[in-house]
Amino acid sequence: MITPEERDFFLEHGYLHVPGILSGDHLTLIQDEFDRVWEMEKPKVNQHRLLKHQAFIDLIEHPPILDRQQAIFGQQVQLLQYDLLRQGPHSDRPPRAWHRDFVFPGDRPLTINTIIMLNEMTEERGPTRVVPGTHLGMQLPPPALRNQPLPGEVAVYAQPGDAVFINGAIWHT
């Protein structure tokens, strides 16, 4: 269940970090299945490959995730994309590549990304970064600053089992 405070925070800031969405045996199952599917399917593991595996099918309707989606969208929740991403320490990717996934004028989110952490997300691993409030405007991240720190950016450090919900229109890495 989502609290009114969580919902308001998400709508105002464009992101929400929720500790412990997965825990215990369920977290271990998803971590183990991630490793198994990653090796079996080989990157890039997209939704067409991922949805052949029951643990990931079940994860779509995991109540702590789906409840938060429905609190924003009502019953009109639709899965658009489902991927696995492996990002180990010392990735060769730039630490920042600011972008938006989707932007359309309006005061309601049209897309929400749900990022579930299966490992501790530290500075070394390259945490998701967001610029709170940018989901409310039409501006894109400045091209000259695409890989630079931005004023007001927040790095989302997380533990295994935590989830980060981000409005698809927020500037993020």
Secondary structure by P-SEA (a helix, b strand, c coil): cccaaaaaaaaaccbbbbcccccaaaaaaaaaaaaaaaaacccccccccccccaaaaaaaaaaaaaaaaaaaccccccccccbbbbbcccccccccccccccccccccccbbbbbbbccccccccccccccccccccccccccccccccccccccccccccbbbbbccccccc
